[in-house]
Amino acid sequence: MHSEKISAIGASAMPRGHALLTNPALNKGTAYTERERDALGLRGLLPPRVFTLEEQKQRALGNLRRKPNPLEKYIFLTTLQARNETLFYRLVQDNIEETMPLVYTPTVGQACIEYGSIFRRPRGLFISLREKGRIAEILRHWPVADVRMIVVTDGERILGLGDLGALGMGIPVGKLSLYTACAGVHPSYCLPITLDVGTDNETLLKDPFYIGLRQKRARSAEYDEFLREFVEAVKTVYPKALLQWEDFGNTNAFRLLEENRKKLLSFNDDIQGTAAVAIAGLIGSLRLTGQKLADQRILFLGAGEAGTGIADLFVAAAQKAGLSEADARARCCFVDSQGLVVKNRPGRPLAHHKIPYAHDRAFVATLAEAVDALKPTALIGVSGTPRTFTEQIVRRMAEFNANPVIFALSNPTSKAECTAEEAYKWTDGRAIFASGSPFDPVTLNGKTYTPGQGNNVYIFPGVGLGALACGAREVTDRMFLAAAETLAGQVAKADLDLGRVYPALTKIREVSLKIAVAVAEEAYRENLATAPRPADLEADIAAKMYEPVYHDLV
Ligand code: NAD
């Protein structure tokens, strides 16, 4: 995909002079060679010294580190991205542990909240209800015709922050940067989209500087028609694109996925990506405890997209390990905002996606009671509600488990169900802990524990790369299971020794490549790949990965 791109820029189309310096895809700033400066009308527009990409990176890194807080660092990075894409990706890729929390969670949450006030240059497409009937035309306004990867949100459930309306654009922008940095999907293939269907966030509706439509969210038929038109328009304008549904409210997320997954090459990262990363963490934890997947009992706090997505993938994995579907489902229980999800629960009828996990057992109202009643081996927090894994609950988990699995996955950090320090402290260091947003290592009684970050970034870039590389017609749950197993297989003994059930983020490109290969293999197995199978799948996909380096322009 990479080499095709470079040769596609013919000599006649090559911008010159100032136009070249303001083209982020081609801009090299002070790194243009002497020859390029003469041939492309750049003489005088740049200071005389020619720098290397490495020198530019070091300078940019220094500037980044001098910024006083994460939001300023985020602004610095987005400005760099808009100026010089190659340098931005070199910097992000080579310093991924430092930059990931800035480009993505937790800083991206803050950036979304403040998106209106930090808004400098638009990035991506905003398609609002006002454009109904003209969505295909708006998609064609994007300057690149060959889009392959779309991340779209309607801003209703941004991370654990709720309805941020049009401010949610920070999420598709951030996720697509990760597709490039972590899996080498070429930046020009990537299109972030925000569908502005209004917002129910009263603060935003009253904010005189809010950038989106100042009206309540469209629901029911109006929403459905808008989304249907959007899906048709994407299929027509960008027939080769893979679309990732991102941060939709859960009433729409499940529906949109089910209605469209066979019509449009698409998946939902909050449901399927989260599921794969959590199941990979669970498989990783078994390597620490020596237990079997089919023996696990999982209690979820939060029965939304993330929770039921993880449970569904657990069921698929447990079935593969020999359990019946019913036995596998019985091993997953949920506590939501109304208490334990059980059959015939009093009050509101259960949402459709919870019904497969509404078991025939006694209702209890709280998580603490549910832990007592069910004695789970793993506690997975996907509620968006902080501080819900209390000392009493975590200590109880450590009473009946030698190594309780405690995954506090709610994002951003402020929403985590408990901190890494709490999980280790309350279990005397026996917990196998992972979180959605990063936590620093914790030292307890002289031993240092390094918590793993159950971040979807381990999964979605590789899945996207694999699906695109083989021309998949559909992204199936089996592909996500293959991705989870592959990710778990990438956890080294050294990671496990640190207490971490995920590989180091510094290995993310290798991990994404392995996942891409596993996803493509699965696509070939399921007869869903349209590209001819190359002799060496891994080498073929590796060659397609974008690498941020400068190419000679003359
Ligand atoms: P969702 O809105 O679909 O579901 C939230 C669920 O939590 C609902 O079932 C709700 O009833 C329940 N809930 C809310 N407050 C509760 C409380 N006090 N007690 C019990 N249950 C409560 O949201 P989602 O997409 O499932 O995401 C939930 C959280 O998971 C978010 O914070 C999100 O950031 C996080 N998440 C993390 C990752 C990751 O780290 N890999 C991925 C996806 C989502």
Boltz pocket constraint, residues with backbone or C-beta under 6 A from the ligand:
constraints:
  - pocket:
      binder: B
      contacts: [[A, 157], [A, 159], [A, 160], [A, 161], [A, 248], [A, 249], [A, 250], [A, 269], [A, 270], [A, 274], [A, 277], [A, 301], [A, 302], [A, 303], [A, 304], [A, 305], [A, 306], [A, 307], [A, 335], [A, 336], [A, 337], [A, 338], [A, 381], [A, 382], [A, 383], [A, 384], [A, 385], [A, 388], [A, 409], [A, 410], [A, 411], [A, 412], [A, 415], [A, 435], [A, 436], [A, 437], [A, 454], [A, 455], [A, 456]]
      max_distance: 6.0
